[in-house]
Amino acid sequence: MVNSGTIVQATFQHINVPFWTLAIEGQFYLLLPFIARGMHVLISLTCCIVRRRFIGAIIACIGIIVVGLLIRFAGKQFMQEEVTTSIGLQVIRALFFGVEGKFWEDFALGMLVSLCFAYAQHPEEGERFYRGLRRASPFLSVVAVVLLTFCALWNFRVSYPVATLQYMVPLVPFAPWLLSFIVSLGWSLLLLVLLFGNAPLRMAFEWRPLRALGTISYGVYLWHFPLLTIFKKYVFPHFGVTNTMLSYLLYWGFFALLIVPWSTLVYLLIERPFIRMKQRRRREDIGTQG
């Protein structure tokens, strides 16, 4: 067990960095039906009014966030200590923590955003809630941008001890178990703005080229790291560039000229056919049931 844990840590995020998230997502989605069923049973037993059920679901999601953060904090403390010979503790760590945690708190934020969107569609209770979020969307957009900018500086200070970010030093020890949650919180608030905000707030994200990039974003997510690694190792050194700005331009040029077309090809040849097949089967199932 100890040896297998060492192997997992040695290969974690080294084969292809984005791939590790697929395993994390798979584990959560296996648990999600049980979590949703448990939430449904508890909320149904406590109240029958829609608004109270909505509040109960919010409390349940907050509970998942608290549990997720506690597990990450405890797991990080455990990882910093000497490796124990207790098989039982090793099994518990593998089941509930793994290498970097199970990120339940981040998934719960996504559940909260989905819950808000679903509640806003309710014919009786949703209209008032929708108007409230719409009025709050300018404030939420500012908070989201501030949080994401703050987290970018925080993460940079964790990786690079630059003097200009010395004020971030007290936060560095909290980064391993808290940074990803704050980042997810910022993106969740931004999603709420896109769902409920006014047209000016959504305009940039509704721009057609950006929407097209969003369509192929899953392929970009999976392929950008290995392709950029190849470019960095085998292509970039031949340019002999030392200027930072020119280096960034070369990387972005490689992204636009190779990664985006390659991801588009992957979407057209692999992703879209399977998406259409799934939609076709769903229509056939609905027709059969009807």
N, C-alpha and C positions, 0 to 999 in steps of 0.2 A: 504494500500500500504506500509506504514512504517512497519507494523507488518510482512507482507509477506517478505519484504526485510530483516528484522532481522532474520527471520527463515531461509532464503536462506543463509545468512552469517554464521549462527550457524551450518548449516549442510554442508557447502562448504568444500570439500576435507576431510570429516570425515567419510563418509559411505564407500567409496573405492576410494582412491586418484586418480587412473587413470581414473575413470568413468567420472569425470567432463570434461575431454578433449573431450569425445565423444559428449557432448552437444555443446561445442564450435565448433567442427568440423561440426556438423550438421547445426548449424546456418550459418556458413560461406558457406557451400556447397549449402544452399538454396539461398544465395545471389550471388554465383559465376557465374551462367549463366547470370544474369543481368550485373554483372561487366564485364564479358568477352564480352558480346554483346555491352555494352557501349564503351569499349576500341576498339572493331572492327569498330564500326561506326565512332568514332572520327579519328582513324588512317586512315581508308579508305578515308575519306573526305579530309584529309590533304596531302596525298601523295600516289603514286602508285608504287614506287620503293621498292623492297624487303628490301634493306639495311636500307632505311629511315623508313620503317614500323617497322623494328626490333628496331631501335633506339627509335621510338615513343612508342613502347610497353614497352621498358625499362623505359622511362620517366614516363609512366602511372603507372608502378609497383612502382617506386620510390615515386610517388605521393601518392599511397596507403600506403606506409611505413610511409611517413610523417604524413598523416592523422591519421593512427593508433597510432603512437607515441604521437601525440598531444592529441588524445582522452584518451589514458592511463594516460598521465601527468595530464590533466584536471580532469579526473575521480578520480585519487589518491588524488589530492588536495581537491576535493569535499568530498571524504570519510573522510578526516582528520578533516573537519569542523563539527559543530554541525548538527544533523539531522534536515533538514528543514521540515516545515509543508506543503510546496508547493507540491501539487499533480503533477503539471506539471513538475517540476524538477525531481521528483521521477520517473516519466514515462520516461523522457529523459535519465536519468541515467540507468534505466533498459534496454532500447532499445539499447543504444550506448556503454554502459560500463559494466553493470552487476555488478559482484563482483570483478573480477580481470582484467576486460577488455575483448575485443573480439579477441585480438591477430591478427588483420588484418596485422600488420607489419611482423609478422612471416610467415603467409601464403603467403604474397607477395614475401618474399625471396624464398620460394619454387616455386612460379610462375616464378621468374627470372631464377632459375636453369633449370626448364623445358623449358623455352623460349630459353635459350642458347643451350640446347640439341637439340631442334627442329630446330633451325637456323643452327646448325652445320650439319644437315642432308640435307640441301638444295643443290641440284646438282650443282648450279652455284656459289652461294655466301658462302656456308658453309665450303669449303675446307680451305680457308685462315683463317677463324675464328677458325676452329678446330686446325690448326697448331699453331696459336697464343696461344690458351689456353693450348695446349700440352707443348709448350715451357715454359709457365708461371706456370705450375703445380708444379714444385719443390718449387718455391717461395710461391705459394698458400698453399701448404701443411704445410710449416713452419708457415705461418701466422695463419692457422687454428689451429694448435697445440698450438701456443702461446695464441691465443684468448681463447680457451677452458680451458687451464691451468689457465690463468688469471681469467676467470669467476669462476672456481672452488674455487680459493682462495678468490675471492670477495664474493661468496655465503657463504663460510665457515666463513668469518669475519662478515657477516651479522648475522649469527646464533650464533656464539661463539666469544665473545670479548677477543680473545687471544692477548697477548702483542706482539708476533712475527709478527703480521699482522697489526700493528698500522698504517702503511703507507696506508692501505686501508680505514681508517676511513673517509677521505673526500668523498669517493665514496659511502659509505653506504646509504645516503639519496636518491641517484639516483637508487638504486637497484630495488625498487618496480615497476618502469615503464620502466627501460632501460636494466636490467640484462638479461631478457629472450630474448630480441632482439639480444644482443651481442652473447649469446649462440647460437641462431639460425643462426646468421651470420657465426660463426665458423663452425657449422655443414654444412651449405650451401657451404662454400668454400671447405670443405672436400669432399662433394658430387661431386663438380666440378672436384676435383683431381681424384676421382674414375672413373668419366666418361671420362675424357680427358687425364689423366696422363699416364706416361710410366709404363711398366710392373712392375718394382721394387716397385713403389709406390702403385700398386694395389695388390701386391702379398699376403700381410697379409690378406686382405679382401677377397681374392679369395680362401683362405685355406678352404678345404672341411668341417671340423667341424664348422668353423665359419659361413659358408654358411648354414649349417644345422640348426645352432642356429638362423640364420636370418629367416629361413622358419617358425619356431615356435615362432618368436619374439612377434607376436601380443598376443598370449596366455600368454607368459612370462610377457608381459607388463600388462595385465589385472589381472593376478593371483599372481604376486610376492608379492605385498604388503599385501593382506589379509593372505596369507600363512606365510609370514615372521612375521606378527603380531602374529599369533597363535603360531609360534615357539618361539618368544620372550617372550610371556606371559605364556605359559604353559609348554614349553620344556626346554628352555635355563636355567631358574633358577635352575633346578635340577642338572645341571653339576657343579654348584658352582665355575665357572671360573671367575677369576679376572684379568688374564693376557690379555692385549689388543690383542696381536697377535693371541693367542689361540681362543679368542672370534671371531675374523674375520674368522679364519679357520673353526670354527663350523658353522658360518652363511653361508660361501661359500660351505661347505659340504652339508648343508641342501638344498641350492640352486641346487647343482649338483645332489643330490640323490633323491630329491622329486619334486622340482619345475619344473626342466627340463623334467623329465619323465611325470609328470602330464600335462604340456603344450603340450608335444608330443601327448599324448593320446587325449587331446582336439582337436588338429589339425587333427589327423587321423579320429576321430569320428564325428566331427562337421564342422570344417573349410573346409577340403578338399572335403567332399561330396558336400557342397554347391558351392564351387569353380568349381568343375567338372560339376555340374548341370547348372551353369551359362554359362560355356563354351559350353556345349552341346546345350543349347537353342540358344546361339549366332550362332553356326554353322547351326542349323535348320532354324533360321531366314534368314541367308545368302543364304541357299539353296532355301528357299521359294521365296526370292526376285530374285534369279537367274533364 
